[in-house]
């Protein structure tokens, strides 16, 4: 299986709760933004409604990824279904780009062509809706940040390092969505307030376009990360360095000639290692050593779901290399 024990399952349950909180908040404020945008005739508020629709759809994608990625390995997928996470995260990025970013930019461009004669009462309703939306989005963001802080504390580093690591694509997407949503709501509030104060719809139109561009940037960033993981991303450099140091300390291993890793899911890594053996060990001793080394590697790094060791005799390798060097034409 792709899972590496209770820690991964427990982390998934916490992520699932975080996604459900984000989905509930987005569905509630989506309706409020849509109604408020129609009543006020506000392009910025309608852009925010499109943003919430995109986020709600993406949360559905993320919930599907959490369920599907935990299916056990089978004959067609011997390494499990952990990469489902990365695929659904890519779909979420596309959803943010199309439903949120493009629509918001379109709304802003259309706003420049309107006369901007909306009622003051309608805009007061819109501002009230946005304030409520900011509170809801802020609560969802706080929940995501709380999970990041717990994960960072468990890993022994700061929150910034945990966010950069971004091992869980579902949590990373929710964090990006909620952060962007709070920024988008603030832009919409500023745009509407300036429109009300000056009577110039250009402020609100610009706010809508800025919201769209922000969403496009977030979608690009999330899509780029999902692509890197889908095409076969290596494990963290720190893990690779630790594994190499561990192997070189083993008395049966003369040197590590190759260490290849690939992430199979948020908490699963495959390692393929080619090592030269120290001369003087018989085949039975070497076989027992390889079993012990695999067991110790999986025990020390729970992420190492699949470990493959390819062994050669260092003395034979050096002898063959020397023979090739002395061979004449």
Phi, psi and omega per residue, in radians:
X1 nan 2.759 3.094
X2 -1.325 -0.513 -3.142
X3 -1.125 2.625 -3.124
X4 -2.073 0.594 3.055
X5 1.963 -2.942 -3.026
X6 -1.132 -0.538 -3.104
X7 -1.059 -0.789 -3.141
X8 -1.134 -0.720 3.141
X9 -1.153 -0.762 3.120
X10 -1.100 -0.672 3.096
X11 -1.140 -0.641 3.104
X12 -1.140 -0.688 3.124
X13 -1.114 -0.701 3.117
X14 -1.173 -0.716 3.096
X15 -1.110 -0.696 3.127
X16 -1.051 -0.740 3.100
X17 -1.099 -0.703 3.126
X18 -1.098 -0.733 3.136
X19 -1.156 -0.715 3.128
X20 -1.107 -0.690 3.084
X21 -1.069 -0.780 3.134
X22 -1.122 -0.695 -3.136
X23 -1.146 -0.771 3.129
X24 -1.082 -0.743 3.134
X25 -1.124 -0.754 -3.098
X26 -1.178 -0.686 3.126
X27 -1.124 -0.725 -3.126
X28 -1.143 -0.844 -3.064
X29 -1.366 -0.362 3.083
X30 -1.093 -0.798 3.114
X31 -1.108 -0.765 -3.120
X32 -1.118 -0.761 3.129
X33 -1.129 -0.734 -3.124
X34 -1.099 -0.825 3.129
X35 -1.120 -0.789 3.135
X36 -1.110 -0.666 3.130
X37 -1.154 -0.683 3.112
X38 -1.193 -0.761 -3.136
X39 -1.111 -0.795 -3.092
X40 -1.446 -0.304 -3.035
X41 1.124 0.618 -3.023
X42 -1.678 2.076 3.084
X43 -1.144 -0.630 3.127
X44 -1.138 -0.700 -3.140
X45 -1.233 -0.664 3.069
X46 -1.146 -0.615 3.067
X47 -1.105 -0.719 3.098
X48 -1.158 -0.597 3.069
X49 -1.115 -0.727 3.085
X50 -1.119 -0.664 3.083
X51 -1.040 -0.782 -3.127
X52 -1.183 -0.608 3.074
X53 -1.094 -0.799 3.128
X54 -1.063 -0.764 -3.133
X55 -1.125 -0.705 3.135
X56 -1.102 -0.761 3.105
X57 -1.098 -0.688 -3.140
X58 -1.153 -0.644 3.101
X59 -1.101 -0.627 3.061
X60 -1.089 -0.753 3.082
X61 -1.019 -0.774 -3.086
X62 -1.175 -0.666 3.083
X63 -1.110 -0.674 3.082
X64 -1.113 -0.704 -3.126
X65 -1.137 -0.665 -3.139
X66 -1.117 -0.643 -3.138
X67 -1.328 -0.830 -3.034
X68 -1.247 -0.542 -3.081
X69 -1.256 -0.277 -3.124
X70 -1.627 0.099 3.076
X71 -1.142 2.517 -3.115
X72 -1.216 2.735 3.093
X73 -1.113 2.628 3.112
X74 -2.467 -3.014 -3.069
X75 -1.123 -0.616 -3.123
X76 -1.397 -0.458 3.140
X77 -2.310 1.344 -3.033
X78 -1.155 -0.331 3.116
X79 -1.738 0.199 3.089
X80 1.548 -2.987 -3.039
X81 -2.058 0.412 -3.088
X82 -1.044 -0.516 -3.110
X83 -1.270 -0.132 3.006
X84 -0.975 -0.592 3.132
X85 -0.996 -0.770 -3.067
X86 -1.240 -0.634 3.126
X87 -1.123 -0.855 -3.119
X88 -1.189 -0.532 3.052
X89 -1.150 -0.625 3.076
X90 -1.132 -0.726 3.084
X91 -1.093 -0.668 3.107
X92 -1.091 -0.700 3.111
X93 -1.108 -0.715 3.095
X94 -1.106 -0.693 3.115
X95 -1.095 -0.727 3.100
X96 -1.087 -0.714 -3.094
X97 -1.161 -0.861 -3.035
X98 -1.348 -1.011 -3.022
X99 -1.248 -0.696 -3.098
X100 -1.591 -1.062 -3.020
X101 -1.120 -0.919 -3.067
X102 -1.140 -0.727 3.141
X103 -1.130 -0.694 -3.128
X104 -1.133 -0.732 3.103
X105 -1.118 -0.726 3.104
X106 -1.058 -0.742 3.125
X107 -1.094 -0.675 3.129
X108 -1.156 -0.725 3.113
X109 -1.132 -0.727 3.106
X110 -1.118 -0.583 -3.122
X111 -1.109 -0.578 3.117
X112 -1.111 -0.409 -3.114
X113 -1.573 -0.169 -3.107
X114 -1.520 2.959 -3.099
X115 -1.563 -0.175 3.083
X116 1.160 0.604 -3.085
X117 -1.746 0.720 -3.126
X118 -1.304 2.728 -3.111
X119 -1.373 2.638 3.129
X120 -1.172 -0.661 3.121
X121 -1.083 -0.701 3.118
X122 -1.099 -0.681 3.137
X123 -1.243 -0.563 3.055
X124 -1.106 -0.669 3.055
X125 -1.099 -0.755 3.132
X126 -1.068 -0.753 3.120
X127 -1.120 -0.681 3.113
X128 -1.110 -0.711 3.111
X129 -1.093 -0.739 -3.110
X130 -1.172 -0.625 3.097
X131 -1.115 -0.766 3.083
X132 -1.109 -0.690 3.127
X133 -1.116 -0.683 3.125
X134 -1.097 -0.675 3.109
X135 -1.140 -0.757 -3.138
X136 -1.164 -0.784 3.120
X137 -1.135 -0.646 3.117
X138 -1.131 -0.670 3.105
X139 -1.135 -0.727 3.111
X140 -1.141 -0.724 3.113
X141 -1.113 -0.694 3.124
X142 -1.083 -0.689 3.102
X143 -1.099 -0.766 3.135
X144 -1.137 -0.733 3.136
X145 -1.156 -0.586 3.102
X146 -1.124 -0.707 3.098
X147 -1.157 -0.706 3.097
X148 -1.077 -0.718 -3.132
X149 -1.119 -0.713 3.111
X150 -1.134 -0.720 3.119
X151 -1.135 -0.696 3.129
X152 -1.145 -0.696 3.125
X153 -1.137 -0.710 3.128
X154 -1.151 -0.589 -3.133
X155 -1.460 -0.197 3.104
X156 1.395 0.460 3.050
X157 -2.435 -3.131 -3.065
X158 -1.381 2.984 -3.120
X159 -1.158 -0.637 -3.132
X160 -1.086 -0.729 3.119
X161 -1.150 -0.665 3.139
X162 -1.171 -0.696 3.107
X163 -1.147 -0.715 3.113
X164 -1.131 -0.665 3.133
X165 -1.109 -0.817 3.030
X166 0.869 0.865 -3.092
X167 -1.187 -0.563 -3.108
X168 -1.688 1.830 -3.085
X169 -1.128 -0.516 3.122
X170 -1.154 -0.829 3.122
X171 -1.134 -0.716 3.131
X172 -1.069 -0.693 3.141
X173 -1.180 -0.769 3.110
X174 -1.074 -0.743 3.135
X175 -1.079 -0.766 3.123
X176 -1.141 -0.747 -3.139
X177 -1.085 -0.845 -3.082
X178 -1.166 -0.683 3.099
X179 -1.105 -0.774 3.132
X180 -1.156 -0.651 3.141
X181 -1.104 -0.749 3.118
X182 -1.117 -0.735 3.100
X183 -1.126 -0.697 3.137
X184 -1.125 -0.725 3.115
X185 -1.102 -0.728 3.117
X186 -1.097 -0.721 3.087
X187 -1.092 -0.726 3.134
X188 -1.123 -0.716 3.115
X189 -1.091 -0.774 3.133
X190 -1.111 -0.760 -3.138
X191 -1.097 -0.775 3.137
X192 -1.166 -0.738 -3.132
X193 -1.092 -0.745 3.119
X194 -1.178 -0.634 3.080
X195 -1.092 -0.767 3.127
X196 -1.124 -0.675 -3.062
X197 -1.303 -0.607 -3.018
X198 -1.902 -0.341 -3.059
X199 1.375 0.089 -3.137
X200 -1.694 2.011 -3.128
X201 -1.257 -0.228 -3.134
X202 -1.007 -0.605 3.132
X203 -1.081 -0.792 -3.128
X204 -1.221 -0.654 3.100
X205 -1.092 -0.742 3.111
X206 -1.121 -0.670 3.105
X207 -1.080 -0.739 3.122
X208 -1.097 -0.743 3.129
X209 -1.158 -0.707 3.110
X210 -1.099 -0.693 3.078
X211 -1.055 -0.776 3.129
X212 -1.084 -0.782 3.138
X213 -1.136 -0.641 3.089
X214 -1.093 -0.748 3.123
X215 -1.151 -0.694 3.109
X216 -1.083 -0.733 3.130
X217 -1.121 -0.784 3.127
X218 -1.094 -0.737 3.119
X219 -1.075 -0.730 3.120
X220 -1.093 -0.770 -3.121
X221 -1.112 -0.820 3.132
X222 -1.141 -0.701 3.126
X223 -1.131 -0.687 3.122
X224 -1.123 -0.728 3.127
X225 -1.169 -0.728 3.119
X226 -1.118 -0.677 3.110
X227 -1.090 -0.776 -3.139
X228 -1.044 -0.645 3.140
X229 -1.339 -0.614 -3.131
X230 -1.192 -0.593 -3.106
X231 -1.469 0.030 3.056
X232 1.843 1.277 -3.115
X233 -1.470 2.436 3.128
X234 -1.282 2.847 3.060
X235 -1.177 2.921 3.140
X236 -0.992 2.442 3.126
X237 -0.960 -0.590 -3.140
X238 -1.117 -0.710 3.123
X239 -1.165 -0.742 3.115
X240 -1.047 -0.744 3.140
X241 -1.134 -0.749 3.141
X242 -1.125 -0.726 3.134
X243 -1.113 -0.759 3.135
X244 -1.097 -0.746 3.118
X245 -1.123 -0.687 3.108
X246 -1.083 -0.784 -3.105
X247 -1.158 -0.701 -3.117
X248 -1.201 -0.326 3.098
X249 -1.414 -0.215 -3.107
X250 -1.308 2.294 -3.076
X251 -1.130 -0.451 -3.114
X252 -1.372 -0.247 -3.064
X253 -1.840 2.159 3.114
X254 -1.408 -0.755 3.133
X255 -2.815 2.765 3.058
X256 -1.800 1.947 -3.074
X257 -1.570 -0.375 3.116
X258 -2.738 2.420 3.073
X259 -2.402 1.892 -3.123
X260 -2.016 2.295 3.121
X261 -2.257 2.674 3.054
X262 -2.592 2.336 -3.141
X263 -1.370 2.163 -3.134
X264 -1.685 -0.178 -3.126
X265 3.123 -3.117 -3.116
X266 -1.039 -0.545 -3.095
X267 -2.261 0.526 3.137
X268 -2.464 2.326 -3.121
X269 -2.334 2.444 3.007
X270 -1.764 2.373 3.110
X271 -2.180 2.191 3.058
X272 -2.042 2.079 -2.991
X273 -2.182 2.368 3.012
X274 -1.966 2.151 -3.079
X275 -2.220 2.584 2.977
X276 -1.643 2.312 -3.112
X277 -1.486 2.636 3.020
X278 -1.264 2.306 -3.129
X279 -1.079 2.643 3.014
X280 1.867 -0.130 3.138
X281 -1.687 2.418 3.082
X282 -1.403 2.933 -3.014
X283 -1.110 -0.629 -3.138
X284 -1.166 -0.725 3.103
X285 -1.114 -0.715 3.135
X286 -1.122 -0.738 -3.136
X287 -1.095 -0.783 3.098
X288 -1.094 -0.666 -3.141
X289 -1.136 -0.710 -3.139
X290 -1.146 -0.686 3.081
X291 -1.094 -0.775 3.130
X292 -1.112 -0.733 -3.120
X293 -1.129 -0.762 3.101
X294 -1.049 -0.782 -3.122
X295 -1.084 -0.765 -3.139
X296 -1.180 -0.636 3.116
X297 -1.124 -0.788 3.132
X298 -1.163 -0.581 3.123
X299 -1.242 -0.620 -3.108
X300 -1.433 -0.692 3.115
X301 -2.066 1.718 -3.078
X302 -1.144 -0.334 3.091
X303 -1.168 -0.442 -3.063
X304 -1.289 1.483 -3.089
X305 -1.334 -0.602 -3.133
X306 -2.254 2.200 3.138
X307 -2.239 2.182 3.112
X308 -2.142 2.214 3.135
X309 -2.020 2.121 3.068
X310 -1.878 2.044 -3.000
X311 -1.930 2.521 3.040
X312 -2.362 2.852 3.116
X313 -1.568 2.057 -3.075
X314 -1.054 -0.715 -3.115
X315 -1.123 -0.745 3.134
X316 -1.146 -0.673 -3.140
X317 -1.110 -0.781 -3.136
X318 -1.177 -0.653 3.129
X319 -1.127 -0.730 3.111
X320 -1.140 -0.668 3.124
X321 -1.154 -0.694 3.134
X322 -1.158 -0.690 3.123
X323 -1.109 -0.702 3.103
X324 -1.135 -0.624 -3.116
X325 -1.234 -0.518 -3.124
X326 -1.580 -0.154 -3.103
X327 -1.193 2.353 3.136
X328 -1.575 2.970 3.114
X329 -1.214 nan nan
